[in-house]
Amino acid sequence: MDLAEIFRVMRRRWYVLLPGLLLTAGLAVAAALVVPVTYQSQSTVSLLNSRKATVAYDGNPFLSTQTSLTGMADSLARNLNSDVSVRELKSRGATGTFEAKLADNAQGPLMALTVTGTDKATVLASNRILNTYARDRLEQFQKQQSVTPQAMIRMTTIVSPQNPVAQTKTRLQYMIMAGGLGLVLSLVATFYVEARRRSPRPKQPEEPEQAEEPEQPEESASPVTAPEPRSRESVAEQTIALRTPPSWSRPAENRPAAEPRAGRPAMAAAPAAEPPDEESTHGQRSHTGQRER
């Protein structure tokens, strides 16, 4: 089936395809209404060295960055993603989902803090709560280790919480799934009705097989025609007429003259020699040379 045939079927069965397309559009709109739009707000913070460690750099913390600060930033991010931290954030009024990780392609102890939710204003407020809670957790870690305030690692905000941005990827995925499913079902229903409505072709009666006529031998240059039997004579009479009685059953006068057998020439029989006369042979010698006595 080519593309032109598909369009012809769709045009013939429009009364099946049109409701299916309307149902597909309804599914897509329902997916757009049911799946809410999500918003996302991001911020970036950085860990700074202690005041005591920056004395040699005239108190400039950006000149005394150390690799240990990156390790501390990774440890803090893991703690912020734990269930305990999530419960604490919710108790402070934050909503949505939270994520803390090392910033992508970062060259220092930078952390990216992300909050995702369905309400734009709530997402922004939750990101600010997350920034505050991250600073508090860093301070708690160091107090648990009895670190003096002059030697504590500090945190500063590099990028403040950004205005939430709508994330339509998930919503669009559900709409595409609903539309694709409805379109496939509509086409299946259309071609199903087309297949059911098509009348089966009437079976053509099979022609009886004709017996193959025997091939006629090629006519020779001088064809021999058999004599046609008499129309009035029956087959039995013609058969009797063709039969010839044997020679022994014929009368003597009707018998044909004996013919010499083929391959054996008849030899003339010599007459039998007569015995010699006694008078003619008297007084003469015999052929054997014996005298008569």
TAPEJO-V810726 format. One line per field, one symbol per residue. ss: DSSP state (~ for helix, > for strand, _ for the rest). psi: psi as a letter, one per 30 degrees, with the letter a starting at -180 (. if undefined). burial: + if it has 16 or more other C-alpha atoms within 10 Angstrom, else -. A space follows every 10 residues. Layout:
ss = ???
psi = ???
burial = ???
//
This chain:
ss = __~~~~~~~~ ~~_~~~~~~~ ~~~~~~~~~~ ~~~~___>>> >>>>>>>>__ _~~~~~~___ ~~~___~~~~ ~~~~~~~~~~ __~~~~~~~~ ~_____>>>> >>_______> >>>>>>>__~ ~~~~~~~~~~ ~~~~~~~~~~ ~~~~____~~ ~__>>>>>>_ ____>>>_~~ ~~~~~~~~~~ ~~~~~~~~~~ ~~~~~~~___ __________ __________ __________ ____~~~~~~ ~~____~~~_ _~~~______ __________ _______~~~ ~_________ ___
psi = kaeeeeeeee eehefeeeee eeeeeeeeee eeeejlkklk kllklkklll eefgefghgj fffhklffee eeeeeeeeef fleeeeeeee ffgklakkkk lkkkhkgaik kkkkkkafke eeeeeeeeee eeeeeeeeee eeefghklef gkklklkejl klkkkkjgee eeeeeeeeee eeeeeeeeee feeeeefkkk kkkkkkkkkk kkkkkkkkkl eikkkkkklk efkleeeeee efkkklfffl leffklkkkk kkfjkkkkkk kkkkkkkeef gkglklffgk lk.
burial = --------++ --+--++--+ +-+++-++-- ++----++++ ++++++++++ +-++-----+ +---+---++ --++-++-++ ----++--+- ---+++-+++ +++----+++ ++++++++++ -+++++++++ +-+++--++- ---------- -++++----+ ++++-++--- ++-++--++- -++--++-++ +--+------ ---------- ---------- ---------- ---------- ---------- ---------- ---------- ---------- ---------- ---
//
